[in-house]
Amino acid sequence: MTSENLLRVKSKIKFSAQDILKNVNRFNKESSLFIETGGVHSACLCDKDILVRMDDIGRHNAVDKVIGYGLITKIGFDDKYIITSGRISSDMLIKASRINLPLIVSHSAPTSLAVDLAKMCNITLVGFARGNRLNVYTGFERIV
């Protein structure tokens, strides 16, 4: 991995833990394809609400679809976040740094490399977001 792959996110946005959990709970309830098949991943782009949701067999592909939608529709990412159903990987952090995305949320765990990259890239990383709890791994100051 080279340094040109890693950009520090520049965003002073604060995110409400209550809003994040509300969106995670909605995200889980609306996962009809997962509930039906048990074999897909989902991702969504959020601000105070869910803006777009995408499903795919691969967790990376679902995230790529959400990012692609944002790029095509010219949505700014510096005040948004992604929720993913899968484990948060280092590749997701690299992509987030390139689009200036300040927060990634999952109901699963991040990899240890993802946590290290999140620190380097100034990205807030939240895992195990379930019910009324979440674990903040990096960027604690962005969660209020």
MIKOL-28872 format. One line per 10 residues: their letters; for each residue x, y, z of N, C-alpha, C, O, CB. Coordinates in nm, 4 decimals. Each point is the difference from the previous one (the first is absolute). Glycine has a CB too. Layout:
% residues N
A> X/Y/Z/X/Y/Z/X/Y/Z/X/Y/Z/X/Y/Z | ...
//
This chain:
% residues 144
MTSENLLRVK> 0.0845/-0.1164/0.0000/-0.0845/0.1164/0.0000/0.0896/0.1235/0.0000/0.0931/0.0103/0.0799/-0.2791/-0.1344/0.0416 | 0.1575/0.2154/-0.2099/0.0805/0.1209/-0.0090/-0.0770/0.1179/0.0575/-0.1223/-0.0048/0.0131/0.2399/-0.0852/-0.2164 | -0.0456/0.1944/0.2371/-0.0624/0.1154/0.0649/-0.1015/0.0704/-0.0892/-0.0918/0.0641/0.0512/0.2993/-0.0363/0.0807 | -0.1934/-0.0379/-0.2645/-0.0990/0.0666/-0.0862/-0.1367/-0.0676/0.0076/-0.0998/0.0584/-0.0424/0.2851/0.0105/-0.1102 | -0.1914/-0.1890/0.2050/-0.1279/-0.0670/0.0192/-0.0743/0.0531/0.1224/-0.1208/-0.0199/0.0130/0.2163/-0.1828/-0.1222 | -0.0236/0.2697/0.1984/-0.0577/0.0446/0.1259/-0.0082/0.1516/0.0059/0.1012/0.0695/-0.0083/-0.0116/-0.2737/0.1196 | -0.2099/0.2536/-0.0971/-0.0222/0.1431/0.0145/-0.0677/0.0231/0.1343/-0.0879/-0.0764/0.0399/0.0695/0.1104/-0.2921 | 0.0592/0.0710/0.3212/-0.0652/0.0335/0.1268/-0.1317/0.0698/-0.0275/-0.0063/0.0962/-0.0765/0.2291/-0.0769/0.1916 | -0.3271/-0.0688/-0.0521/-0.1325/0.0592/-0.0156/-0.0037/0.1341/0.0708/0.0440/0.0138/0.1141/-0.1502/-0.2418/-0.1299 | 0.0529/0.3255/-0.0543/-0.0150/0.1348/0.0548/-0.1490/0.0269/0.0176/-0.0702/0.0341/-0.0953/0.2861/0.0472/-0.0154
SKIKFSAQDI> -0.2623/-0.0971/0.2329/-0.1403/0.0235/0.0312/-0.0121/0.0284/0.1487/0.0583/-0.0704/0.0824/-0.1345/-0.0793/-0.2722 | 0.0013/0.2517/0.2231/-0.0214/0.0352/0.1400/-0.1395/-0.0413/0.0473/-0.0437/0.0392/0.1083/0.2031/0.1522/-0.1355 | -0.2283/-0.2700/-0.0540/-0.1369/-0.0420/0.0309/-0.0050/-0.0848/0.1271/0.0924/-0.0757/0.0295/-0.1465/0.0821/-0.2742 | -0.0532/0.0075/0.3177/-0.0296/-0.0842/0.1167/-0.1246/-0.0814/-0.0349/-0.0922/0.0503/-0.0642/0.1949/0.1180/0.2313 | -0.1042/-0.2934/-0.1245/-0.1127/-0.0877/-0.0257/-0.0650/-0.0396/0.1317/0.0682/-0.0304/0.0978/0.0412/-0.0547/-0.3082 | -0.2397/0.0860/0.2114/-0.0755/-0.0407/0.1179/-0.0042/-0.1519/0.0089/-0.0397/-0.0672/-0.0952/-0.0990/0.2772/0.0827 | 0.1796/-0.2639/0.1268/-0.0079/-0.1450/0.0217/-0.1444/-0.0466/-0.0136/-0.0257/-0.1088/-0.0516/0.2264/0.1171/0.2048 | -0.2939/0.0725/-0.1078/-0.1427/-0.0337/-0.0106/-0.0425/-0.0114/-0.1465/-0.0715/-0.0935/-0.0360/0.0279/0.2111/0.2545 | 0.0866/-0.0233/-0.3039/-0.0330/-0.0064/-0.1432/0.0638/-0.1220/-0.0660/-0.0632/-0.0673/-0.0813/0.0454/0.3175/0.0758 | 0.1436/-0.2784/0.0408/0.0684/-0.1168/-0.0560/-0.0766/-0.1273/0.0346/-0.0264/-0.0821/-0.0878/0.2482/0.2007/0.1055
LKNVNRFNKE> -0.2576/-0.1355/0.1094/-0.0707/-0.1208/0.0420/-0.1384/-0.0091/-0.0630/-0.0458/-0.1094/-0.0328/0.1722/0.1147/0.2473 | -0.1932/0.1079/-0.2317/-0.1301/0.0015/-0.0676/0.0155/-0.0514/-0.1426/-0.0795/-0.0820/-0.0460/0.0031/0.2761/0.1884 | 0.1799/-0.1454/-0.2127/0.0221/-0.0441/-0.1379/0.0435/-0.1463/-0.0072/-0.0410/-0.0720/-0.0910/0.1022/0.3065/0.0314 | 0.0211/-0.2790/0.1543/0.0414/-0.1410/0.0027/-0.1213/-0.0895/0.0216/-0.0141/-0.1024/-0.0670/0.2408/0.1672/0.1566 | -0.3135/-0.0276/0.0022/-0.1191/-0.0816/0.0264/-0.0918/-0.0032/-0.1222/-0.0540/-0.1054/-0.0337/0.0692/0.1631/0.2782 | -0.0334/0.0560/-0.3109/-0.0798/0.0034/-0.1232/0.0665/-0.0854/-0.1086/-0.0664/-0.0780/-0.0682/-0.0179/0.3097/0.1271 | 0.2149/-0.2159/-0.0736/0.0787/-0.0770/-0.0969/-0.0230/-0.1499/0.0200/-0.0223/-0.0727/-0.0968/0.1962/0.2562/0.0901 | -0.1685/-0.2296/0.1310/-0.0194/-0.1422/0.0297/-0.1431/-0.0455/-0.0282/-0.0210/-0.1078/-0.0556/0.1992/0.1251/0.2293 | -0.2759/0.0640/-0.1356/-0.1401/-0.0353/-0.0225/-0.0339/-0.0082/-0.1483/-0.0833/-0.0810/-0.0405/0.0265/0.1902/0.2566 | 0.1218/-0.0246/-0.2978/-0.0304/0.0047/-0.1424/0.0866/-0.0945/-0.0828/0.0011/0.0082/-0.1228/-0.0711/0.2266/0.1552
SSLFIETGGV> 0.1414/-0.3230/0.0335/0.0868/-0.0951/-0.0698/-0.0801/-0.1211/-0.0465/0.0320/-0.1133/0.0358/0.1643/0.1897/0.1018 | -0.2995/-0.0529/-0.2167/-0.0906/-0.1073/-0.0403/0.0716/-0.1076/-0.0818/-0.0290/-0.1185/0.0162/-0.1587/0.2833/-0.0146 | 0.2795/-0.1263/-0.0881/0.0715/-0.0983/-0.0810/0.0889/-0.0891/0.0877/0.0100/-0.1204/-0.0237/-0.0142/0.2803/-0.1711 | 0.0687/-0.1008/0.2959/0.0799/-0.0807/0.0926/-0.0905/-0.0919/0.0811/0.0307/-0.1178/0.0184/0.1429/0.3001/-0.0055 | -0.2846/-0.1285/0.0354/-0.0933/-0.0800/0.0801/-0.0508/-0.1182/-0.0826/-0.0161/-0.1104/0.0522/-0.0523/0.3157/0.0798 | 0.0433/-0.1819/-0.2611/-0.0512/-0.1045/-0.0880/0.1062/-0.1036/-0.0370/-0.0283/-0.1197/-0.0045/-0.1338/0.2855/-0.0840 | 0.2847/-0.1191/0.0622/0.1023/-0.0903/-0.0538/0.1127/-0.0330/0.0972/0.0586/-0.1080/-0.0083/-0.1126/0.2008/-0.2115 | 0.0849/-0.0028/0.3106/0.1133/-0.0188/0.0903/0.1333/0.0073/-0.0711/0.1026/-0.0351/0.0581/-0.2476/-0.1039/0.0833 | 0.1460/0.1843/-0.2671/0.1235/-0.0059/-0.0782/0.0371/0.1263/-0.0734/0.0645/-0.0073/-0.1046/-0.1115/-0.2266/0.0812 | 0.0088/0.3496/0.0742/0.0399/0.1255/-0.0648/0.0519/0.0976/0.1054/-0.0274/-0.0126/0.1193/-0.1440/-0.0224/-0.3031
HSACLCDKDI> 0.2466/0.1315/0.1352/0.0433/0.1111/0.0845/-0.0690/0.1258/-0.0473/-0.0435/0.0099/-0.1147/0.2671/-0.1186/0.1592 | -0.2327/0.2038/0.0450/-0.0625/0.1279/-0.0309/0.0901/0.1122/0.0470/0.0821/-0.0174/0.0901/-0.3117/-0.0836/-0.0720 | 0.2130/0.2161/-0.0804/0.0671/0.1225/0.0437/-0.0944/0.1152/-0.0286/-0.0826/-0.0071/-0.0910/0.3160/-0.0880/0.0473 | -0.2209/0.1997/0.1209/-0.0798/0.1194/-0.0271/0.0819/0.1243/0.0317/0.0945/-0.0032/0.0788/-0.3077/-0.1223/-0.0283 | 0.1741/0.2337/-0.1139/0.0606/0.1307/0.0224/-0.1001/0.0814/0.0804/-0.1183/0.0057/-0.0335/0.2562/-0.0154/-0.1827 | -0.0893/0.0725/0.3224/-0.0883/0.0713/0.0920/0.0497/0.1405/0.0305/0.1189/0.0305/-0.0090/-0.1831/-0.2489/0.1072 | -0.0316/0.3021/-0.0619/0.0278/0.1215/0.0761/-0.0839/-0.0176/0.1267/0.0282/-0.0913/0.0776/0.0193/0.2451/-0.2862 | -0.1471/-0.0725/0.2328/-0.0885/-0.0277/0.1138/-0.0963/-0.1137/-0.0318/-0.0633/-0.0557/0.0897/0.0809/0.2954/-0.0192 | -0.0282/-0.2737/-0.1983/-0.0878/-0.1066/-0.0464/0.0735/-0.0845/-0.1032/0.1091/0.0368/-0.0435/-0.3133/0.1054/0.0872 | 0.1470/-0.2529/-0.0827/0.0574/-0.0830/-0.1053/-0.0325/0.0642/-0.1344/-0.1165/0.0238/-0.0320/0.0947/-0.2348/0.1735
LVRMDDIGRH> 0.1262/0.2389/-0.2200/-0.0178/0.0639/-0.1303/-0.0136/-0.1018/-0.1125/-0.0830/0.0164/-0.0894/0.2132/0.1781/0.1731 | -0.0494/-0.2989/-0.0793/-0.0036/-0.1051/-0.1021/0.0494/-0.1296/0.0616/0.0863/-0.0004/0.0878/-0.0496/0.1685/-0.2736 | -0.0933/-0.2781/0.1378/0.0365/-0.1324/0.0496/0.0265/-0.0898/-0.1198/-0.0716/0.0059/-0.0999/-0.0668/0.0242/0.3113 | 0.2417/-0.1134/-0.2009/0.0349/-0.0940/-0.1060/0.0293/-0.1366/0.0607/0.0513/-0.0108/0.1114/0.0411/0.1984/-0.2534 | -0.1262/-0.2919/0.0660/0.0266/-0.1376/0.0411/0.0895/-0.0671/-0.1027/-0.0021/0.0350/-0.1180/-0.2192/-0.0470/0.2381 | 0.3001/-0.0849/-0.0744/0.0838/-0.0787/-0.0899/0.0455/-0.1243/0.0743/-0.0057/-0.0057/0.1228/0.0825/0.2127/-0.2484 | -0.0327/-0.3043/0.0521/0.0509/-0.1236/0.0615/0.1300/0.0261/0.0772/0.0310/-0.0715/0.0953/-0.1375/-0.0626/-0.2807 | 0.1818/0.2358/0.1444/0.1255/0.0334/0.0668/-0.0103/0.1296/0.0786/-0.0602/0.0970/-0.0463/0.1825/-0.2162/-0.1337 | -0.0636/0.1206/0.2985/-0.0078/0.1215/0.0828/0.0713/0.1176/-0.0648/-0.0460/0.1137/0.0108/0.0345/-0.2575/0.1919 | 0.1234/0.1181/-0.2702/0.0729/0.1073/-0.0680/-0.0825/0.0563/-0.1154/-0.0027/0.1211/-0.0219/0.2211/-0.2285/0.0856
NAVDKVIGYG> -0.2848/0.0202/-0.1363/-0.0807/0.0444/-0.1136/-0.1159/0.0876/0.0449/-0.0322/0.0988/-0.0661/0.0952/-0.3065/-0.0564 | -0.1260/0.1729/0.2341/-0.1103/0.0818/0.0511/0.0502/0.1398/0.0352/-0.0660/0.0992/-0.0313/-0.0491/-0.3058/0.1198 | 0.2309/0.2152/-0.0238/0.0591/0.1305/0.0330/0.0368/0.0755/-0.1278/-0.0250/0.1200/-0.0106/0.1136/-0.2133/0.2283 | -0.0295/0.0237/-0.3142/0.0359/0.0644/-0.1271/-0.1230/0.0572/-0.0708/0.0072/0.1078/-0.0590/0.1870/-0.2652/0.0376 | -0.3050/0.0872/0.0269/-0.1230/0.0480/-0.0637/-0.0492/0.1287/0.0657/-0.0435/0.0924/-0.0686/-0.0168/-0.3287/0.0095 | 0.0672/0.2421/0.1908/-0.0424/0.1197/0.0727/0.0914/0.1181/-0.0342/-0.0477/0.1106/-0.0253/-0.0434/-0.2549/0.2123 | 0.2216/0.1205/-0.1876/0.0950/0.1056/-0.0354/-0.0224/0.0439/-0.1445/-0.0006/0.1196/-0.0290/0.1690/-0.2118/0.1934 | -0.1866/-0.0022/-0.2535/-0.0255/0.0322/-0.1401/-0.1249/0.0842/-0.0175/-0.0002/0.0958/-0.0773/0.1126/-0.3067/0.0137 | -0.2179/0.1760/0.1345/-0.1231/0.0793/-0.0053/0.0276/0.1439/0.0440/-0.0444/0.0953/-0.0641/-0.0929/-0.3027/0.1093 | 0.2108/0.2215/0.0643/0.0329/0.1338/0.0487/0.0816/0.0801/-0.0994/-0.0227/0.1197/-0.0175/0.0160/-0.2093/0.2466
LITKIGFDDK> 0.1020/0.0240/-0.2947/0.0830/0.0685/-0.1001/-0.0824/0.0397/-0.1224/0.0117/0.1121/-0.0494/0.1882/-0.2416/0.1291 | -0.2823/0.0384/-0.1280/-0.0819/0.0276/-0.1187/-0.0995/0.1125/0.0256/-0.0230/0.0839/-0.0870/0.0478/-0.3226/0.0178 | -0.0834/0.2405/0.1876/-0.1008/0.1021/0.0317/0.0617/0.1241/0.0650/-0.0712/0.0916/0.0411/-0.0969/-0.2743/-0.0135 | 0.3016/0.1845/-0.0190/0.0735/0.1153/0.0518/-0.0368/0.0365/0.1448/-0.0099/0.1172/0.0363/0.0221/-0.0348/-0.2703 | -0.0318/-0.1855/0.3135/-0.0234/0.0195/0.1433/0.1351/0.0226/0.0668/0.0930/-0.0776/-0.0222/-0.3031/-0.0681/0.0191 | 0.2227/0.2492/0.0836/0.1225/0.0212/0.0766/0.0057/-0.1009/0.1137/-0.1023/-0.0298/0.0617/0.1040/0.2758/-0.1207 | 0.1150/-0.2979/0.0866/0.0146/-0.1041/0.1018/0.0488/0.0524/0.1348/-0.0047/-0.0739/0.0983/0.0506/-0.0836/-0.2821 | 0.0006/0.2817/0.1922/0.0674/0.0463/0.1213/-0.0915/0.0139/0.1216/0.0487/0.0207/0.1112/0.1075/0.0966/-0.2598 | -0.2878/-0.1283/0.1295/-0.0930/0.0042/0.1125/-0.0915/-0.1222/0.0013/-0.1098/0.0044/0.0555/0.1179/0.2456/-0.0621 | 0.0375/-0.3581/-0.0544/-0.0781/-0.1227/-0.0113/0.0753/-0.1168/0.0641/0.1154/0.0128/0.0409/-0.2224/0.0733/-0.2530
YIITSGRISS> 0.0382/-0.2002/0.2194/0.0656/-0.1221/0.0453/-0.0621/-0.1196/-0.0688/-0.1101/0.0065/-0.0546/0.1625/0.0985/0.2761 | 0.0219/-0.2147/-0.2172/-0.0460/-0.1259/-0.0576/-0.0265/-0.0985/0.1126/0.0776/-0.0112/0.0949/0.0528/0.0524/-0.3080 | -0.2419/-0.1126/0.2004/-0.0275/-0.1158/0.0848/0.0193/-0.1219/-0.0890/-0.0488/-0.0030/-0.1130/-0.1168/0.1298/0.2657 | 0.2359/-0.2262/-0.1029/0.0188/-0.1240/-0.0733/-0.0381/-0.1188/0.0874/0.0174/0.0022/0.1218/0.1658/0.1036/-0.2575 | -0.2352/-0.2087/0.0715/-0.0382/-0.1198/0.0744/0.1198/-0.0896/0.0283/-0.0061/-0.0870/0.0869/-0.2193/0.0988/-0.1919 | 0.3331/0.0094/0.0324/0.1158/-0.0877/0.0133/0.1085/0.0572/0.0884/-0.0085/0.1124/0.0494/-0.0435/-0.1990/-0.2721 | 0.1538/0.0056/0.2405/0.1183/0.0414/0.0742/0.0646/0.1172/-0.0736/0.0017/0.0024/-0.1231/0.0343/-0.2381/0.2133 | 0.0162/0.3316/-0.0170/0.0651/0.1164/-0.0598/0.1454/-0.0367/-0.0289/0.0753/-0.0363/0.0904/-0.2299/0.1988/0.0328 | 0.1929/-0.1526/-0.2504/0.1348/-0.0391/-0.0425/0.0859/0.1224/-0.0307/-0.0495/0.1124/-0.0096/-0.0434/-0.3260/-0.0830 | 0.2216/0.1888/0.0776/0.0941/0.1080/-0.0347/-0.0344/0.0619/-0.1352/0.0152/0.1210/-0.0171/0.1639/-0.2361/0.1502
DMLIKASRIN> -0.2248/0.0359/-0.2289/-0.0373/0.0543/-0.1312/-0.1103/0.1038/0.0122/0.0013/0.1007/-0.0708/0.0643/-0.3168/-0.0349 | -0.1603/0.1924/0.1944/-0.1087/0.0959/0.0197/0.0538/0.1317/0.0550/-0.0483/0.1074/-0.0358/-0.1120/-0.2968/0.0759 | 0.2615/0.1804/0.0478/0.0601/0.1213/0.0557/0.0729/0.0801/-0.1068/-0.0088/0.1228/-0.0023/0.0320/-0.2384/0.2219 | 0.0475/0.0482/-0.3067/0.0721/0.0681/-0.1079/-0.0998/0.0726/-0.0903/0.0221/0.1155/-0.0364/0.1628/-0.2895/0.0442 | -0.2935/0.1075/-0.0437/-0.1033/0.0626/-0.0842/-0.0620/0.1195/0.0712/-0.0210/0.1049/-0.0609/-0.0267/-0.3268/-0.0473 | 0.0185/0.2061/0.2371/-0.0591/0.1099/0.0771/0.0937/0.1199/0.0043/-0.0449/0.1141/-0.0101/-0.0821/-0.2799/0.1485 | 0.2568/0.1411/-0.1236/0.0953/0.1116/0.0049/0.0028/0.0750/-0.1330/0.0150/0.1222/-0.0016/0.1233/-0.2482/0.1694 | -0.1524/0.0553/-0.2773/0.0052/0.0627/-0.1326/-0.1211/0.0884/-0.0289/0.0095/0.0940/-0.0790/0.1223/-0.2892/0.0014 | -0.2453/0.1660/0.1408/-0.1201/0.0813/-0.0238/-0.0293/0.0947/0.1163/-0.1030/0.0674/0.0003/0.0117/-0.2525/-0.1407 | 0.1810/0.1907/0.2392/-0.0145/0.0881/0.1161/-0.1225/-0.0365/0.0845/-0.0731/0.0881/0.0451/0.1855/0.0938/-0.1754
LPLIVSHSAP> -0.1340/-0.3108/0.1513/-0.1113/-0.0505/0.0806/0.0457/-0.0137/0.1449/0.0932/-0.0758/0.0266/-0.1906/-0.0472/-0.2264 | 0.0355/0.1932/0.2941/0.0520/0.0035/0.1364/-0.0396/-0.1151/0.0929/0.0573/-0.0129/0.1082/-0.0601/0.2518/-0.1396 | -0.0946/-0.3236/-0.0084/-0.0506/-0.1010/0.0926/-0.0435/-0.1252/-0.0755/-0.0650/0.0082/-0.1042/-0.0088/0.1730/0.2618 | 0.1108/-0.2972/-0.1034/-0.0491/-0.1291/-0.0484/-0.0551/-0.0754/0.1202/0.0626/-0.0053/0.1058/0.1060/-0.0019/-0.2986 | -0.2876/-0.0512/0.1745/-0.0708/-0.0708/0.1068/-0.0321/-0.1413/-0.0469/-0.0348/-0.0213/-0.1161/-0.0633/0.2381/0.2039 | 0.1101/-0.3134/0.0032/-0.0400/-0.1376/-0.0302/-0.0604/-0.0640/0.1237/0.0307/0.0393/0.1125/0.1500/-0.0582/-0.2868 | -0.2662/-0.0794/0.1531/-0.0482/-0.0778/0.1145/0.0982/-0.1122/0.0313/-0.0202/-0.0773/0.0936/-0.2191/0.1317/-0.1529 | 0.3453/-0.0623/-0.0198/0.1053/-0.0993/0.0186/0.1280/0.0698/0.0475/-0.0016/0.1181/0.0346/-0.1008/-0.2668/-0.2141 | 0.2116/0.0748/0.1805/0.1286/0.0517/0.0491/0.0859/0.0526/-0.1145/-0.0136/-0.0454/-0.1137/0.0038/-0.1166/0.3046 | 0.0975/0.2566/-0.1619/0.1014/0.0389/-0.0988/0.1211/-0.0917/0.0124/0.0215/-0.0620/0.1042/-0.1005/0.3024/-0.0977
TSLAVDLAKM> 0.1569/-0.2485/-0.1122/0.1278/-0.0709/0.0104/0.0984/0.0900/0.0745/-0.0209/0.1210/0.0085/-0.0219/-0.2504/-0.2250 | 0.1489/0.0715/0.2698/0.0993/0.0807/0.0720/0.0692/0.0976/-0.0951/0.0323/0.1118/0.0405/0.0031/-0.3003/0.1229 | -0.0119/0.1492/-0.2883/0.0598/0.0919/-0.0977/-0.0952/0.1154/-0.0306/0.0449/0.1128/-0.0198/0.0866/-0.3032/-0.0798 | -0.2616/0.1642/0.0955/-0.0977/0.1070/-0.0224/0.0064/0.1030/0.1130/-0.0084/0.1203/-0.0250/-0.1408/-0.2817/-0.0992 | 0.1638/0.1147/0.2469/0.0109/0.0917/0.1141/0.1262/0.0851/-0.0135/-0.0049/0.1212/0.0209/-0.1196/-0.2852/0.1268 | 0.2358/0.1028/-0.1821/0.1258/0.0744/-0.0179/-0.0135/0.1047/-0.1108/0.0432/0.1140/0.0169/0.0860/-0.3157/0.0610 | -0.1887/0.1637/-0.1904/-0.0163/0.0942/-0.1115/-0.0981/0.1107/0.0346/0.0191/0.1145/-0.0409/0.0319/-0.2986/-0.1191 | -0.1557/0.1516/0.2349/-0.0960/0.1026/0.0415/0.0698/0.1079/0.0823/-0.0272/0.1189/-0.0170/-0.1581/-0.2899/0.0159 | 0.2748/0.1298/0.0899/0.0762/0.0982/0.0786/0.0859/0.0864/-0.0913/0.0035/0.1222/0.0145/-0.0006/-0.2795/0.1816 | 0.0662/0.0938/-0.2900/0.0878/0.0738/-0.0911/-0.0775/0.0965/-0.0893/0.0498/0.1074/-0.0337/0.1065/-0.3011/0.0367
CNITLVGFAR> -0.2782/0.1555/-0.0412/-0.0780/0.0777/-0.0971/-0.1023/0.0925/0.0653/-0.0756/0.0670/-0.0704/0.1069/-0.2529/-0.0896 | -0.0352/0.1909/0.2930/-0.0939/0.0857/0.0714/-0.1455/-0.0382/-0.0305/-0.0847/0.0864/-0.0228/0.2549/0.0984/0.0169 | -0.1968/-0.3137/0.0059/-0.1348/-0.0505/-0.0243/-0.0523/-0.0620/0.1291/0.0703/-0.0751/0.0676/-0.0194/0.0330/-0.3136 | -0.1741/0.0746/0.2785/-0.0646/-0.0590/0.1166/-0.0516/-0.1376/-0.0392/-0.0648/-0.0168/-0.1033/0.0005/0.2452/0.1959 | 0.0939/-0.3250/-0.0092/-0.0352/-0.1390/-0.0282/-0.0879/-0.0516/0.1127/0.0394/0.0023/0.1166/0.1757/-0.0393/-0.2455 | -0.3357/-0.0101/0.0933/-0.0953/-0.0520/0.0969/-0.0358/-0.1429/-0.0386/-0.0364/-0.0272/-0.1144/-0.0550/0.2595/0.1603 | 0.1020/-0.3221/0.0494/-0.0372/-0.1391/-0.0219/-0.0989/-0.0457/0.1051/-0.0260/0.0699/0.0979/0.2483/-0.1137/-0.2019 | -0.2766/-0.0737/0.0826/-0.0972/-0.0594/0.0912/-0.1128/0.0969/0.0345/-0.0440/0.0061/0.1148/0.2260/-0.1488/-0.0223 | -0.2285/0.2180/-0.1916/-0.1132/0.0905/0.0189/-0.1273/-0.0845/-0.0053/-0.0436/-0.0438/-0.1064/0.1689/0.2429/0.0024 | -0.1822/-0.2200/0.2198/-0.1170/-0.0882/0.0122/-0.0895/0.0487/0.1124/0.0477/0.0402/0.1062/0.0850/-0.2356/-0.1932
GNRLNVYTGF> -0.2623/0.1914/0.0627/-0.0943/0.0405/0.1044/0.0247/0.1431/0.0428/-0.0199/0.0932/-0.0780/0.0052/-0.3291/0.1559 | 0.0583/0.2536/0.0468/0.0280/0.1354/0.0499/0.1464/0.0168/0.0396/0.0327/0.0843/0.0836/-0.2688/-0.0694/-0.0036 | 0.3267/-0.0973/-0.1415/0.1425/0.0061/0.0334/0.0839/0.0037/-0.1256/-0.0408/-0.0464/-0.1064/-0.0023/-0.0764/0.3187 | 0.1622/0.1797/-0.1970/0.0985/-0.0014/-0.1085/0.1385/0.0124/0.0597/0.0172/0.0571/0.1078/-0.1820/0.0448/-0.2696 | 0.2634/-0.1552/0.0918/0.1403/0.0110/0.0414/0.0695/0.0983/-0.0928/-0.0017/-0.0172/-0.1218/0.0040/-0.2205/0.2123 | 0.0581/0.3398/-0.0337/0.0746/0.0974/-0.0775/0.1476/-0.0354/0.0121/0.0558/0.0006/0.1097/-0.2318/0.1813/-0.0733 | 0.2392/-0.2127/-0.1500/0.1402/-0.0432/-0.0011/0.0965/0.1158/-0.0236/0.1094/0.0023/0.0564/-0.1850/-0.2238/-0.1394 | 0.0356/0.3171/0.0003/0.0851/0.1159/-0.0300/-0.0886/0.1217/-0.0204/-0.1188/-0.0129/-0.0296/0.2962/-0.1346/-0.0764 | -0.1195/0.2654/0.1218/-0.0726/0.1235/-0.0268/-0.1141/0.0255/0.0962/-0.1074/0.0446/-0.0403/0.1687/-0.0722/-0.1945 | -0.0380/-0.0008/0.3625/-0.1035/0.0132/0.1026/-0.0648/0.1387/0.0018/-0.1183/0.0145/0.0305/0.2421/-0.1831/0.1037
ERIV> -0.0436/0.2700/-0.1676/-0.0487/0.1386/0.0079/-0.1128/0.0295/-0.0969/-0.0702/0.0995/0.0175/0.2960/-0.0334/0.0534 | -0.2458/-0.1488/-0.1723/-0.1074/0.0240/-0.0975/-0.1351/-0.0531/0.0459/-0.1024/0.0333/-0.0597/0.2734/-0.0433/-0.1184 | -0.1734/-0.0719/0.2827/-0.1248/-0.0597/0.0455/-0.0468/0.0732/0.1245/0.0721/0.0084/0.0994/-0.0080/-0.2332/-0.1959 | -0.1863/0.2779/0.0902/-0.0575/0.0728/0.1139/-0.1314/-0.0638/0.0435/-0.0633/0.0472/0.0944/0.1723/0.1651/-0.1738
//
